[in-house]
Amino acid sequence: MSGLTPREWLGLEATHNPHRWYLPVIPRLSVREIFLFGGAGLAAATTALEETTERPVVWATAQYLDFAKVGETMDLDVHVSVSGRYTTQARVIGRVGDREIITVNAALGRRELDLTETWPTPPDVRSPDACRPRGYDYDQDSLGKHLDQRFAPTTGKKLGGPTGHGPGRLCVWTKPPDGVGNSAATLAVFGDFVPMGISNVASQPVGSNSLDNTLRIIDVRPSEWYLLDIEAGGIANGFGHGQLRIWDDQGNLQAIASQSVVVRDRLKR
């Protein structure tokens, strides 16, 4: 698919060292023009990994340690631990100055196997054209505002929850910015919306930010729209946990993500 490469979309820059990259933190990659959106950090790391190793990401997990603020630049250092015939095991450490922002561990590669199967089935939802857009209660720029996101109600029996798919579950159509094709980077961004799910299903107003993001890629295929099937697992002791599945608009399962988050009471701010 023609259009922007992941590097161009994110603004990820190479250096003279093929294992070092840097990412200027700009408003369109941020949360409310304050700090880097976690999924954008994982997207930058997966892109650096793929460019350095010349292999596609199979699995990547990010631990978010600190905030990279808008206006700062995050350095990304790729460390290849093992590179075999088909699989590479590597990690990325992202820093701003002496502050460690993100640590990513990943496996990359591709094996020849004439077998492709998936077993879950996509939820029944209305088409994107029949769904209402996601709204925002703030004016600042944010990564989410550069995505077209629409809550996707069920077409079947309503089972509770914001979109009728059951308690704790939220389905959201998501379209990347114009010119941005599918990639591990795109899926990494989409995989960081468990906090949105938790905020929409909790019984009281809460906000949250990610502690981690684990992405498992089944297959990367082009698609105009992607369906985020978010399932919040639970909240206890000030932390929440959940997972999501990323479907393309033809019903193919592209990736599975999971997250743990810090949960805050919005009414006590």
N, C-alpha and C positions, 0 to 999 in steps of 0.2 A: 504494500500500500504506500503510495507516495504521500509526502507531507513532511512534517517536522520529525526529526529523529528525537529519541529520548534526551540526548545531550542538548539539542537545541531547545526543546520544550522546557527543560529544567534550568538551562543556563550553566550546565556543568562544563568546566574548563579543564583541559589537559595541561600538564607541565612537561618539562624536559625529561622528568623521571616517569617512565611508563606505569609505575606503581603509585604515583601521587596525582591526585585530582583536587580541584577546589570548587566550592559552590557558593557564590554570592547569595546571601539570604535577602530576597526581595519581597515586596508586599504580596505579589500574586502566588507566592509559595508559602504564605504565612497563615497564622491564625490571628485575625483582626489587626494585622499590621504590627504584631507584637513579637512573635517568635515563629520559627520554622514549623510548619505542619509536619507531624511525625512521619506520615506516609511519604511526604516529599523527601525526607531524609533517607528512608529506606529505598525509595526510587533512585535517588542519586547513588547510593551504595551499590544497588544491584546493577546499575548502568556502568559504574566504574569496574565492578567485578567482571561483567560480560566483555567490556572493552579490553581489559587487561588480559584476561584468560582466553578470549575468543571462543568462549563456550556459553551456552544459555543456562540461566539459573533454573534449578529444579526446586530448591528449597532455600529459604533465607529467613533468619529470625533477627530482629533488632531489639536491643535493650536501650531504652531512652534514659539517659543519665542526667542531662542538663538541657537548658534551652539555648538554642542559637538564635539571637535576636536579629530583627530586621536591621540591615545596615552592616552586619558582621559578615565575615567570610569563613566558611567551614572547610578545613583541609581534610581530605579523605585519603588515607593510606591503605593500600591493598597488600595483604600478606597472604601469599600462597603457601599453605602448609604441605599439601600433598597434591601432585598432579599425575594421575595415572593414565592408562590408555583411553578410558572413556569418561572418567570422573575426576573433577578437581574439587578439593576441599580448601576453602579459603575464608578469610575474614577481612573486615574493614573497620578501621577505627577513625571516627570523625572527631576533630578537635577544632575549637576556636581558641587560639593561643595555647595556654596551658590547661584549658578546661576540656575534659572529654565529654562530648555531646552524645555520641551514639556508638555502639559496638554492634557489628553485624557478623554473624556466622552464616556460612552458606555452602551448599553443594551445587556444582555446575556440571553439565555434560549432556550427552545424548548417546543412547545405545540402540543398536539395530534389533528391533523386535517387531515382528509382523502381528501385533496384537494391540488393539486400542479398545478399551471398554470403560464405561462409567455406569454406576448403578443407581444413584439417586435420581429422582425426577424433579424437574423445575416446578415451582408453585404456579397455580393458576392466577394470572393477573390480567388486568386490563392493558391494552396497548398504550405505549407512551403518549400518543395523541389524546387519549381519553383520561389522562391523569393530571392532577393539579401540581404545579411547580412547588418546590420547596421555598419557603419564605425565610427572611432573615430579620431579626429585630435589632440590627445594628448597621451603621453606615460604613464602617471601615472595610478596606479590601481584605479578602481572604481567599485561600485556594478554592474553597467550596463554591464561591461565587463565579468561578471560571468553569465550573461544571454545570451542565443542565441536569438537575435532579428533580424527579417527580415521584411522589408517593404513589404506590401501585396497589390499589385495592384488589381483593380477590374477586373472581368472577363466580365463585362457588358459594357454598354455605358460609356465612360469617361465623367465625369461631372465637371472636374477641381479638383484642389488640388493635393498634392503630390502623392496620390495613386489612383486618379480618382474618388473618392467617393463624391466630391463636395467641394466647398470652405470651408476652416476651418476644414476639416476632414482629418484624417490620420489613416490608419489601419496598425497594426504591430503585426505579429506573435511573441510570446514570449515563450521561453522554460526555465524553471528553471534549476539551476545547477544539474548535475547528482546526483541522490540519494535524491533529495528534492521533496517530494510529495506535494499535494495540502493541504492547510490549510488556516485559516483566515490570518495567517502571510504572506503566499505567495500572497494572494489577496491584502493585505495591501501594499506590495511592488509594485505589478503591478498597483495599483490604483494611484501611485504617478508619472505617466508619462504624465500628462497634460502639464507640462513645455516643454517636448520634442515636443508635438503636436504644442504648440504655436510657438516654435522656428522654426518649419518646415513649418508653414503656413503663418507666418508674411511676410509682403512685404519688410522688410529690416532686416538685421542681428540683432537679439536680443538674449539675454540670460535671464533666469529667475530662481528664486528659490521660493519654496512653502511657503505660509503663513499658509496653513491649508491642511487637507486631510480628507474628509468624505467618509466612506466606508459603503455601505449597502449590506449585504450578503443575496442572495436569496438561494443558495444551494452550498455546497462544494462537488465537485465531482473530482475524479482522471482524469487526462488528460495529454497527452504528451506535447501538445502545447496549448497555450491560445491566443486568438485573442483580442488585445486591440483596441477597436473602439473609437478613441479619437476625440472629437468635441470641438474645441476652440470656445468659444462664442464671445469674443471680448477683445480689449485692449483699455484703456482710462486712462489718467492721471497717467501713469506710472505703472498701474496694469492690469493684465489679468485674465480672468476667463474661465473655461471650465469644461467639464465632460467627462467621458469615461465609456464604458460598457465592461465587461470582459466576453468573450465567451469561452467555451471549444471547442475542435476540433470536437465535435459532434454537435455543434450548440446550446448548452444549455447555457442560460444566467446565469452566476454564481454570478455576483456582479455588482453594479453600484457605481461609485466614482465621486467626484467633488472636484475642487480646485480653490483657488484664489492664484495668484502669483505676486511677484514683477518683473517687466519687465525692463531690462536695454538695452541701445543701445550698441552693441558690438563695434561699430566703435568709440565710445567716451571713451573707456577704456584707 
